[in-house]
């Protein structure tokens, strides 16, 4: 009876009216917002869950002094280069969370240890006012908005598949964690594949019981089987491999599925799925992950749509209606990846593809397939209506902090 009443309340909740040219209406209880933030410097997704719990998946910051970052091969800094990406992400989050008296990131989820997903120290990185670390990516986000819990793939020893003692990116990040734990009450956990209770609603969990779930799918080659919380190890034992054949960082990425009623969303970090010539089968992580995911409404492209991602089995299993490409390089997406995405042979039906910033170089080389994009620039917000039956894709201005709505697509029906 309680569940029936909840469904009636959710179905009768007033829709948020998003008008083109106007600022984005603030999130309201019952909605699920998934913001793919475009800083031009790497991945960052802000999630506002139905009860107001917040999660940040990645907070990338490429080295702005690197010649490649400054070249036409890479996207420009957004809104501009006056601040670094971590500060822009925090400012974006504070504005999106204006409904809260205490804007904060309840969960910061670092999919893997690469600069475009968590930030790298550079010659322009500012030293933290307190603590022996510099501000870049997630460590900079934490300077401007509180982070309550960090979940990553390495805590507490950071030694799989090898030690990170010589990695300046990870060492700076660990110093940040240590200081935040000791001085700000931060908690840190290792992501555990198979679980559906590690990332949960914190404000009103009982109200959305049996309607909302985040399932941990994979990390470090350990992959959920789809049965209970049972997992299996996809990678061979390290002792059977020479060090130069250990799994690489992308293969170790964390993957998760978010479900709200009929709505499902998949985020897989940089997991690969297309084998290089002569590579062993276990280098394909997408296929075993896809076996347990099932169809989804929205997918964030693995590895930014790089040419080693989005294999046919993954796409045919997930069958996403909406796909989001987080672009920062002219490698994103691969031409063959885009061909698979649009192929009716891989899976039938309509699909809409949105990119955060498609470079002119890609448009010149790929051509017609990129003309099919529903949007090629701007923050991409997936706003799911209360209960999860319908959702929209809203494109937001990324040249300033206005939150101005550029376009609204949908409503789409969840399956």
Kinemage of the C-alpha trace (Angstrom):
@kinemage 1
@onewidth
@group {chain A} dominant
@subgroup {mainchain}
@vectorlist {calphas} color= white
{ca unk a 1} P 0.000 0.000 0.000
{ca unk a 2} L 2.829 2.411 0.905
{ca unk a 3} L 4.540 1.755 -2.428
{ca unk a 4} L 1.301 2.456 -4.329
{ca unk a 5} L 0.913 5.773 -2.506
{ca unk a 6} L 4.536 6.685 -3.279
{ca unk a 7} L 4.068 5.931 -6.974
{ca unk a 8} L 0.916 8.064 -7.052
{ca unk a 9} L 2.740 10.948 -5.360
{ca unk a 10} L 5.664 10.690 -7.752
{ca unk a 11} L 3.472 10.441 -10.847
{ca unk a 12} L 1.496 13.517 -9.765
{ca unk a 13} L 4.607 15.597 -8.964
{ca unk a 14} L 4.705 18.783 -11.063
{ca unk a 15} L 7.148 18.709 -13.964
{ca unk a 16} L 10.025 21.182 -13.982
{ca unk a 17} L 9.613 23.503 -16.963
{ca unk a 18} L 12.935 23.898 -18.773
{ca unk a 19} L 12.730 26.764 -21.272
{ca unk a 20} L 15.308 27.416 -23.959
{ca unk a 21} L 17.105 30.698 -23.325
{ca unk a 22} L 16.251 30.687 -19.622
{ca unk a 23} L 18.392 29.557 -16.651
{ca unk a 24} L 18.004 25.925 -15.655
{ca unk a 25} L 15.322 25.483 -12.971
{ca unk a 26} L 16.867 24.182 -9.769
{ca unk a 27} L 16.590 20.468 -8.948
{ca unk a 28} L 13.569 19.403 -6.891
{ca unk a 29} L 13.035 16.355 -4.708
{ca unk a 30} L 12.095 13.233 -6.629
{ca unk a 31} L 14.108 14.154 -9.717
{ca unk a 32} L 17.415 12.570 -10.702
{ca unk a 33} L 19.937 14.900 -12.350
{ca unk a 34} L 23.067 13.647 -14.121
{ca unk a 35} L 25.249 16.589 -15.187
{ca unk a 36} L 28.112 15.831 -17.579
{ca unk a 37} L 30.201 18.935 -16.939
{ca unk a 38} L 32.369 20.273 -19.750
{ca unk a 39} L 35.559 21.939 -18.510
{ca unk a 40} L 37.537 21.013 -21.633
{ca unk a 41} L 40.091 19.357 -19.363
{ca unk a 42} L 38.656 15.896 -18.645
{ca unk a 43} L 35.696 14.029 -17.209
{ca unk a 44} L 33.399 15.218 -14.441
{ca unk a 45} L 29.814 14.153 -13.759
{ca unk a 46} L 27.687 15.593 -10.954
{ca unk a 47} L 24.779 13.434 -9.825
{ca unk a 48} L 21.902 14.754 -7.725
{ca unk a 49} L 19.965 11.720 -6.558
{ca unk a 50} L 16.187 11.730 -5.899
{ca unk a 51} L 16.472 12.626 -2.199
{ca unk a 52} L 19.196 15.266 -2.664
{ca unk a 53} L 22.201 13.021 -2.025
{ca unk a 54} L 25.075 14.081 -4.288
{ca unk a 55} L 27.867 12.237 -6.076
{ca unk a 56} L 30.733 13.418 -8.248
{ca unk a 57} L 32.116 10.855 -10.684
{ca unk a 58} L 35.649 11.985 -11.594
{ca unk a 59} L 37.156 15.466 -11.636
{ca unk a 60} L 39.701 15.633 -14.433
{ca unk a 61} L 42.415 18.230 -14.905
{ca unk a 62} L 44.937 17.880 -17.716
{ca unk a 63} L 48.207 19.767 -17.373
{ca unk a 64} L 47.357 23.194 -18.868
{ca unk a 65} L 51.038 23.852 -19.639
{ca unk a 66} L 51.429 20.706 -21.751
{ca unk a 67} L 51.882 21.625 -25.449
{ca unk a 68} L 49.220 19.105 -26.453
{ca unk a 69} L 46.663 20.595 -24.039
{ca unk a 70} L 47.228 23.969 -25.702
{ca unk a 71} L 47.093 22.567 -29.241
{ca unk a 72} L 44.128 22.175 -31.643
{ca unk a 73} L 44.153 18.452 -30.784
{ca unk a 74} L 42.508 19.260 -27.444
{ca unk a 75} L 39.370 21.124 -26.446
{ca unk a 76} L 39.634 24.657 -25.042
{ca unk a 77} L 39.161 25.340 -21.330
{ca unk a 78} L 35.538 26.046 -20.401
{ca unk a 79} L 34.172 28.532 -19.493
{ca unk a 80} L 37.705 29.952 -19.875
{ca unk a 81} L 41.258 29.538 -18.603
{ca unk a 82} L 41.011 32.019 -15.729
{ca unk a 83} L 40.487 29.174 -13.254
{ca unk a 84} L 41.544 25.544 -13.247
{ca unk a 85} L 39.059 22.737 -13.868
{ca unk a 86} L 38.683 21.719 -10.214
{ca unk a 87} L 37.519 25.191 -9.230
{ca unk a 88} L 35.120 25.381 -12.184
{ca unk a 89} L 33.653 21.995 -11.199
{ca unk a 90} L 33.187 23.129 -7.600
{ca unk a 91} L 31.533 26.382 -8.689
{ca unk a 92} L 29.221 24.436 -11.006
{ca unk a 93} L 28.343 22.053 -8.175
{ca unk a 94} L 27.621 24.872 -5.732
{ca unk a 95} L 25.228 26.477 -8.194
{ca unk a 96} L 23.487 23.185 -9.012
{ca unk a 97} L 23.192 22.456 -5.261
{ca unk a 98} L 21.756 25.854 -4.328
{ca unk a 99} L 18.710 24.047 -2.939
{ca unk a 100} L 20.887 22.737 -0.078
{ca unk a 101} L 21.796 24.781 2.971
{ca unk a 102} L 25.075 22.855 3.090
{ca unk a 103} L 26.254 22.337 -0.513
{ca unk a 104} L 28.571 19.334 -0.403
{ca unk a 105} L 29.695 16.312 -2.372
{ca unk a 106} L 28.456 13.290 -0.425
{ca unk a 107} L 30.412 10.846 -2.607
{ca unk a 108} L 33.431 11.565 -4.803
{ca unk a 109} L 33.936 8.509 -7.006
{ca unk a 110} L 37.287 8.290 -8.785
{ca unk a 111} L 36.964 5.712 -11.565
{ca unk a 112} L 40.732 5.339 -12.044
{ca unk a 113} L 44.041 7.138 -11.616
{ca unk a 114} L 44.496 9.167 -14.800
{ca unk a 115} L 44.900 12.932 -15.062
{ca unk a 116} L 41.769 13.491 -17.143
{ca unk a 117} L 39.710 11.773 -14.438
{ca unk a 118} L 41.264 13.034 -11.191
{ca unk a 119} L 43.781 15.791 -11.957
{ca unk a 120} L 47.552 16.006 -12.220
{ca unk a 121} L 50.018 18.375 -10.526
{ca unk a 122} L 51.563 20.948 -12.851
{ca unk a 123} L 53.753 24.037 -12.635
{ca unk a 124} L 50.639 26.229 -12.288
{ca unk a 125} L 48.965 24.131 -9.575
{ca unk a 126} L 48.496 26.157 -6.405
{ca unk a 127} L 49.691 24.752 -3.107
{ca unk a 128} L 46.891 23.896 -0.697
{ca unk a 129} L 46.509 26.530 2.045
{ca unk a 130} L 46.865 23.672 4.547
{ca unk a 131} L 48.274 20.231 3.840
{ca unk a 132} L 51.262 19.087 1.824
{ca unk a 133} L 49.573 18.794 -1.564
{ca unk a 134} L 48.667 20.933 -4.566
{ca unk a 135} L 45.259 21.770 -5.973
{ca unk a 136} L 44.330 19.922 -9.136
{ca unk a 137} L 41.224 18.014 -10.161
{ca unk a 138} L 39.547 16.407 -7.156
{ca unk a 139} L 42.015 17.913 -4.677
{ca unk a 140} L 40.970 21.360 -5.927
{ca unk a 141} L 37.267 20.514 -5.860
{ca unk a 142} L 37.700 19.650 -2.173
{ca unk a 143} L 39.154 23.090 -1.506
{ca unk a 144} L 35.989 24.871 -2.661
{ca unk a 145} L 33.201 22.498 -1.653
{ca unk a 146} L 33.235 19.887 1.138
{ca unk a 147} L 33.639 16.233 0.155
{ca unk a 148} L 32.193 13.761 2.673
{ca unk a 149} L 33.410 10.433 1.276
{ca unk a 150} L 35.853 9.362 -1.441
{ca unk a 151} L 35.562 5.981 -3.146
{ca unk a 152} L 38.372 4.768 -5.400
{ca unk a 153} L 39.950 1.562 -6.667
{ca unk a 154} L 43.107 1.585 -4.552
{ca unk a 155} L 42.422 2.514 -0.925
{ca unk a 156} L 44.230 2.009 1.400
{ca unk a 157} L 47.448 0.496 -0.013
{ca unk a 158} L 47.359 1.570 -3.688
{ca unk a 159} L 49.433 -1.353 -4.921
{ca unk a 160} L 47.369 -3.047 -7.665
{ca unk a 161} L 48.564 -4.055 -10.156
{ca unk a 162} L 51.789 -2.333 -9.072
{ca unk a 163} L 52.888 0.259 -6.531
{ca unk a 164} L 52.095 3.944 -7.176
{ca unk a 165} L 54.990 5.215 -5.056
{ca unk a 166} L 56.636 6.865 -8.074
{ca unk a 167} L 53.419 8.334 -9.502
{ca unk a 168} L 53.206 12.074 -8.640
{ca unk a 169} L 49.499 12.193 -9.499
{ca unk a 170} L 48.559 9.452 -7.031
{ca unk a 171} L 51.004 10.617 -4.375
{ca unk a 172} L 49.531 14.134 -4.423
{ca unk a 173} L 46.037 12.645 -4.220
{ca unk a 174} L 47.016 10.443 -1.248
{ca unk a 175} L 48.409 13.445 0.626
{ca unk a 176} L 45.077 15.175 0.030
{ca unk a 177} L 43.186 12.158 1.403
{ca unk a 178} L 45.410 11.914 4.478
{ca unk a 179} L 44.994 15.587 5.347
{ca unk a 180} L 41.250 15.594 4.707
{ca unk a 181} L 40.742 12.458 6.839
{ca unk a 182} L 42.727 13.950 9.714
{ca unk a 183} L 41.327 17.484 9.566
{ca unk a 184} L 37.972 17.498 7.759
{ca unk a 185} L 36.362 14.193 8.736
{ca unk a 186} L 36.639 12.714 5.231
{ca unk a 187} L 36.101 8.977 4.944
{ca unk a 188} L 37.661 6.881 2.183
{ca unk a 189} L 36.672 3.434 0.918
{ca unk a 190} L 37.745 1.039 -1.789
{ca unk a 191} L 35.070 0.416 -4.425
{ca unk a 192} L 33.771 -3.132 -4.063
{ca unk a 193} L 32.392 -4.865 -7.131
{ca unk a 194} L 29.029 -6.588 -6.740
{ca unk a 195} L 27.687 -4.388 -3.961
{ca unk a 196} L 24.504 -2.316 -4.261
{ca unk a 197} L 24.751 -0.680 -0.834
{ca unk a 198} L 28.110 1.120 -0.943
{ca unk a 199} L 26.674 4.193 -2.700
{ca unk a 200} L 23.184 4.825 -1.402
{ca unk a 201} L 20.675 7.538 -0.640
{ca unk a 202} L 21.542 9.394 2.555
{ca unk a 203} L 18.626 11.811 3.050
{ca unk a 204} L 15.431 9.767 2.645
{ca unk a 205} L 16.422 6.216 1.716
{ca unk a 206} L 13.165 4.647 2.946
{ca unk a 207} L 11.102 6.849 0.622
{ca unk a 208} L 12.800 5.370 -2.454
{ca unk a 209} L 13.290 1.799 -1.238
{ca unk a 210} L 13.027 -0.708 -4.101
{ca unk a 211} L 13.014 2.177 -6.583
{ca unk a 212} L 16.630 3.343 -6.537
{ca unk a 213} L 19.956 1.483 -6.692
{ca unk a 214} L 23.570 1.992 -7.653
{ca unk a 215} L 25.179 -1.340 -8.471
{ca unk a 216} L 28.969 -1.631 -8.449
{ca unk a 217} L 29.763 -3.599 -11.597
{ca unk a 218} L 33.527 -3.850 -11.910
{ca unk a 219} L 36.877 -2.731 -10.525
{ca unk a 220} L 40.428 -4.048 -10.945
{ca unk a 221} L 39.115 -6.813 -13.179
{ca unk a 222} L 36.658 -8.108 -10.574
{ca unk a 223} L 33.266 -8.167 -12.273
{ca unk a 224} L 29.746 -8.681 -10.949
{ca unk a 225} L 28.126 -11.874 -12.265
{ca unk a 226} L 24.561 -10.548 -12.070
{ca unk a 227} L 23.712 -12.980 -9.252
{ca unk a 228} L 23.336 -11.528 -5.750
{ca unk a 229} L 26.613 -9.780 -4.968
{ca unk a 230} L 28.754 -12.561 -6.459
{ca unk a 231} L 31.775 -11.516 -8.548
{ca unk a 232} L 34.482 -13.248 -10.535
{ca unk a 233} L 38.030 -12.238 -11.381
{ca unk a 234} L 38.428 -11.527 -15.083
{ca unk a 235} L 42.174 -10.863 -15.064
{ca unk a 236} L 44.742 -13.650 -14.649
{ca unk a 237} L 46.722 -13.767 -11.420
{ca unk a 238} L 49.578 -11.297 -11.505
{ca unk a 239} L 52.092 -13.975 -10.601
{ca unk a 240} L 51.333 -15.615 -13.950
{ca unk a 241} L 52.276 -12.455 -15.871
{ca unk a 242} L 55.522 -10.542 -16.383
{ca unk a 243} L 55.203 -6.961 -15.072
{ca unk a 244} L 55.125 -5.500 -18.582
{ca unk a 245} L 51.915 -7.471 -19.247
{ca unk a 246} L 49.990 -6.422 -16.134
{ca unk a 247} L 46.529 -4.888 -16.649
{ca unk a 248} L 46.768 -1.222 -17.529
{ca unk a 249} L 45.036 1.592 -15.664
{ca unk a 250} L 42.060 1.818 -18.019
{ca unk a 251} L 41.332 -1.888 -17.638
{ca unk a 252} L 41.154 -1.436 -13.858
{ca unk a 253} L 38.490 1.289 -14.100
{ca unk a 254} L 35.424 1.230 -11.888
{ca unk a 255} L 32.062 0.702 -13.617
{ca unk a 256} L 28.576 1.185 -12.182
{ca unk a 257} L 24.898 1.114 -13.091
{ca unk a 258} L 22.416 3.562 -11.622
{ca unk a 259} L 18.746 2.544 -11.613
{ca unk a 260} L 15.714 4.664 -10.739
{ca unk a 261} L 12.417 2.931 -11.440
{ca unk a 262} L 12.539 1.926 -15.098
{ca unk a 263} L 15.458 4.261 -15.821
{ca unk a 264} L 19.026 2.893 -16.012
{ca unk a 265} L 22.342 4.680 -16.555
{ca unk a 266} L 25.762 3.114 -17.200
{ca unk a 267} L 29.174 4.664 -16.507
{ca unk a 268} L 32.282 2.547 -17.110
{ca unk a 269} L 35.259 4.866 -16.777
{ca unk a 270} L 37.828 3.993 -19.444
{ca unk a 271} L 37.257 0.230 -19.693
{ca unk a 272} L 38.333 -1.097 -23.128
{ca unk a 273} L 36.441 -3.553 -25.289
{ca unk a 274} L 38.149 -3.656 -28.701
{ca unk a 275} L 41.297 -5.763 -28.724
{ca unk a 276} L 44.531 -4.657 -30.294
{ca unk a 277} L 46.063 -7.186 -32.672
{ca unk a 278} L 47.547 -10.090 -30.730
{ca unk a 279} L 46.171 -8.977 -27.347
{ca unk a 280} L 44.737 -11.653 -25.012
{ca unk a 281} L 40.971 -11.896 -24.614
{ca unk a 282} L 41.048 -10.652 -21.012
{ca unk a 283} L 42.036 -7.197 -22.284
{ca unk a 284} L 38.372 -6.893 -23.337
{ca unk a 285} L 36.620 -5.714 -20.159
{ca unk a 286} L 33.449 -4.387 -21.799
{ca unk a 287} L 32.123 -7.805 -22.819
{ca unk a 288} L 32.077 -9.461 -19.366
{ca unk a 289} L 30.732 -6.247 -17.794
{ca unk a 290} L 27.949 -6.049 -20.402
{ca unk a 291} L 26.775 -9.570 -19.598
{ca unk a 292} L 25.469 -8.430 -16.222
{ca unk a 293} L 24.261 -4.907 -16.992
{ca unk a 294} L 21.202 -5.342 -19.208
{ca unk a 295} L 19.526 -2.613 -21.271
{ca unk a 296} L 19.967 1.015 -20.179
{ca unk a 297} L 18.389 4.301 -21.150
{ca unk a 298} L 21.587 6.358 -21.071
{ca unk a 299} L 25.247 5.439 -21.425
{ca unk a 300} L 28.337 7.566 -20.915
{ca unk a 301} L 30.716 6.305 -23.582
{ca unk a 302} L 33.602 4.240 -22.238
{ca unk a 303} L 37.024 5.852 -22.663
{ca unk a 304} L 35.468 8.969 -24.230
{ca unk a 305} L 34.549 6.905 -27.290
{ca unk a 306} L 38.201 6.161 -28.053
{ca unk a 307} L 38.780 3.538 -30.735
{ca unk a 308} L 39.311 0.722 -28.202
{ca unk a 309} L 35.819 1.141 -26.742
{ca unk a 310} L 32.147 0.479 -27.431
{ca unk a 311} L 32.389 -3.009 -28.869
{ca unk a 312} L 29.387 -4.569 -30.555
{ca unk a 313} L 28.524 -6.876 -27.670
{ca unk a 314} L 28.396 -4.006 -25.198
{ca unk a 315} L 26.226 -1.854 -27.441
{ca unk a 316} L 23.949 -4.757 -28.370
{ca unk a 317} L 23.499 -5.663 -24.704
{ca unk a 318} L 22.960 -2.149 -23.314
{ca unk a 319} L 21.002 -0.810 -26.328
{ca unk a 320} L 21.132 2.783 -25.038
{ca unk a 321} L 18.536 5.244 -26.290
{ca unk a 322} L 20.829 8.141 -25.367
{ca unk a 323} L 24.631 8.193 -25.488
{ca unk a 324} L 26.851 10.942 -24.087
{ca unk a 325} L 30.414 11.521 -25.337
{ca unk a 326} L 32.717 13.328 -22.875
{ca unk a 327} L 35.164 14.844 -25.362
{ca unk a 328} L 38.508 16.513 -24.645
{ca unk a 329} L 40.636 15.259 -27.563
{ca unk a 330} L 40.468 14.868 -31.333
{ca unk a 331} L 40.650 11.115 -30.628
{ca unk a 332} L 37.109 11.304 -29.223
{ca unk a 333} L 35.232 9.536 -30.681
{ca unk a 334} L 36.848 7.062 -33.056
{ca unk a 335} L 35.247 6.956 -36.513
{ca unk a 336} L 34.585 3.207 -36.249
{ca unk a 337} L 33.148 3.686 -32.746
{ca unk a 338} L 30.606 6.166 -34.095
{ca unk a 339} L 29.746 3.770 -36.934
{ca unk a 340} L 28.995 1.020 -34.392
{ca unk a 341} L 26.915 3.362 -32.264
{ca unk a 342} L 24.661 4.287 -35.174
{ca unk a 343} L 24.550 0.804 -36.733
{ca unk a 344} L 21.092 -0.751 -36.920
{ca unk a 345} L 22.810 -4.129 -37.245
{ca unk a 346} L 24.399 -3.769 -33.793
{ca unk a 347} L 20.993 -3.006 -32.288
{ca unk a 348} L 17.783 -1.712 -33.866
{ca unk a 349} L 15.909 1.421 -32.972
{ca unk a 350} L 16.455 5.126 -32.497
{ca unk a 351} L 19.361 6.561 -30.545
{ca unk a 352} L 20.391 10.143 -29.811
{ca unk a 353} L 24.044 11.064 -29.285
{ca unk a 354} L 25.276 14.158 -27.428
{ca unk a 355} L 28.868 15.428 -27.177
{ca unk a 356} L 30.290 17.938 -24.711
{ca unk a 357} L 32.550 19.622 -27.300
{ca unk a 358} L 33.182 18.176 -30.742
{ca unk a 359} L 36.380 19.517 -32.275
{ca unk a 360} L 36.487 20.885 -35.804
{ca unk a 361} L 39.201 18.357 -36.673
{ca unk a 362} L 36.772 15.508 -35.955
{ca unk a 363} L 34.062 17.102 -38.043
{ca unk a 364} L 36.419 17.433 -41.017
{ca unk a 365} L 37.690 13.852 -40.796
{ca unk a 366} L 34.561 11.942 -39.778
{ca unk a 367} L 32.006 14.045 -41.613
{ca unk a 368} L 28.460 12.754 -42.056
{ca unk a 369} L 28.233 10.636 -38.909
{ca unk a 370} L 28.985 13.651 -36.742
{ca unk a 371} L 26.221 15.576 -38.478
{ca unk a 372} L 23.804 13.196 -36.744
{ca unk a 373} L 24.751 14.440 -33.282
{ca unk a 374} L 21.837 16.000 -31.427
{ca unk a 375} L 24.278 18.416 -29.779
{ca unk a 376} L 28.010 18.940 -30.261
{ca unk a 377} L 28.794 21.405 -27.452
{ca unk a 378} L 27.690 22.289 -23.943
{ca unk a 379} L 27.163 20.674 -20.571
{ca unk a 380} L 24.860 17.663 -20.998
{ca unk a 381} L 22.220 17.199 -18.293
{ca unk a 382} L 20.031 14.112 -18.114
{ca unk a 383} L 17.051 15.044 -15.935
{ca unk a 384} L 14.911 12.068 -14.936
{ca unk a 385} L 11.359 12.759 -13.818
{ca unk a 386} L 10.089 11.523 -10.426
{ca unk a 387} L 9.637 7.759 -10.458
{ca unk a 388} L 11.951 7.232 -13.453
{ca unk a 389} L 9.392 6.642 -16.207
{ca unk a 390} L 10.479 9.602 -18.350
{ca unk a 391} L 13.561 11.765 -18.783
{ca unk a 392} L 14.941 14.628 -20.835
{ca unk a 393} L 18.342 15.696 -22.098
{ca unk a 394} L 19.062 19.369 -21.505
{ca unk a 395} L 22.022 21.159 -23.074
{ca unk a 396} L 23.443 23.974 -20.955
{ca unk a 397} L 25.642 26.894 -21.968
{ca unk a 398} L 29.312 26.187 -21.156
{ca unk a 399} L 30.859 29.517 -22.215
{ca unk a 400} L 29.764 31.126 -18.947
{ca unk a 401} L 28.182 30.186 -15.607
{ca unk a 402} L 24.658 31.258 -16.523
{ca unk a 403} L 23.175 27.711 -16.556
{ca unk a 404} L 21.277 28.932 -19.617
{ca unk a 405} L 19.303 26.213 -21.394
{ca unk a 406} L 20.427 25.874 -25.025
{ca unk a 407} L 18.161 22.971 -26.007
{ca unk a 408} L 15.780 20.408 -24.525
{ca unk a 409} L 15.386 16.929 -26.023
{ca unk a 410} L 12.655 14.513 -25.093
{ca unk a 411} L 10.748 13.504 -23.129
{ca unk a 412} L 12.031 9.977 -23.608
{ca unk a 413} L 10.208 6.941 -22.207
{ca unk a 414} L 12.157 4.593 -19.946
{ca unk a 415} L 11.822 0.927 -20.865
